[in-house]
């Protein structure tokens, strides 16, 4: 059985998420995903009034969606890679577009596949990802 651990978002990350932005969160240690591969970061944001999170790994090729040139918000928090429409998560390597609500790829080489969701805990003002390995 895998050990589960909590990755608590910083106050700045939580504030950006609550303001409606998707942010990149470092997971500390890499996390094994259901397909056996690993991720070291995730994207967290709001969709339809609920907090959602996905592993930062494209379904077409096991690479992060973002590049090393990560956009930083005014708060210094790392932003998730968004398409120009501001609605979809974007894979900078392949141009795949993923829906924020459910991680479904709606355009690109992995059409119909989904990003790996991660569990989110909300406790008072705190947001935390629950990940296991």
Residue pairs with C-beta under 8 A, 6 or more apart in sequence:
2 32
2 132
2 133
3 132
3 133
4 130
4 131
4 132
5 130
5 131
5 132
6 121
6 128
6 129
6 130
7 25
7 26
7 27
7 28
7 42
7 128
7 129
7 130
7 131
8 126
8 127
8 128
9 17
9 23
9 25
9 44
9 126
9 127
9 128
9 129
10 77
12 75
12 76
12 77
13 23
13 25
13 44
13 77
13 127
14 125
14 126
14 127
15 75
16 23
16 73
16 75
16 77
17 23
17 44
17 45
17 46
17 51
17 127
18 46
20 45
20 46
21 45
21 73
21 79
21 80
22 43
22 44
22 45
22 79
22 80
22 82
22 89
22 100
23 43
23 44
23 45
23 73
23 77
23 78
23 79
23 80
24 41
24 42
24 43
24 56
24 66
24 70
24 78
24 79
24 80
25 41
25 42
25 43
25 44
25 53
25 129
26 40
26 41
27 39
27 40
27 41
27 42
27 129
27 131
29 40
29 133
30 38
30 39
30 40
30 133
31 38
31 39
31 40
31 55
31 118
31 131
31 132
31 133
32 38
32 132
32 133
33 39
33 55
33 57
33 116
34 116
35 116
37 57
37 62
39 55
39 56
39 57
39 64
39 116
40 56
41 55
41 56
41 64
42 53
42 54
42 55
42 56
42 118
42 129
42 131
43 53
43 54
43 56
43 65
43 80
43 89
44 51
44 52
44 53
44 80
44 120
44 127
44 129
45 51
45 52
45 53
45 80
45 100
46 52
47 100
47 101
48 101
51 120
51 122
51 127
52 100
52 101
52 102
52 103
52 117
52 120
53 117
53 118
53 119
53 120
53 129
54 89
54 98
54 103
54 115
54 116
54 117
54 118
55 115
55 116
55 118
56 64
56 65
56 66
57 63
57 64
57 65
57 115
57 116
58 64
58 65
58 91
58 93
58 94
58 96
58 110
59 96
59 105
59 110
59 113
59 114
59 115
60 91
60 93
60 94
60 96
60 108
60 109
60 110
60 113
61 93
61 94
63 93
65 80
65 81
65 89
65 90
65 91
65 92
65 93
65 96
65 98
66 80
66 81
66 92
67 81
67 92
67 93
70 78
70 79
71 78
71 79
71 81
72 78
72 79
73 79
80 89
81 89
81 90
81 91
81 92
82 88
82 89
82 90
83 89
83 90
83 97
87 99
87 100
88 97
88 98
88 99
88 100
88 106
88 107
89 97
89 98
89 99
89 100
89 103
89 115
90 96
90 97
90 98
91 97
91 98
91 108
94 108
94 109
94 110
95 107
95 108
96 105
96 107
96 108
96 109
96 110
96 111
97 105
97 106
97 107
97 108
98 104
98 105
98 106
98 114
98 115
99 106
102 114
103 114
103 115
103 116
103 117
104 112
104 113
104 114
105 111
105 112
105 113
105 114
105 115
118 129
118 130
118 131
119 129
119 130
119 131
120 127
120 128
120 129
120 130
121 127
121 128
121 129
121 130
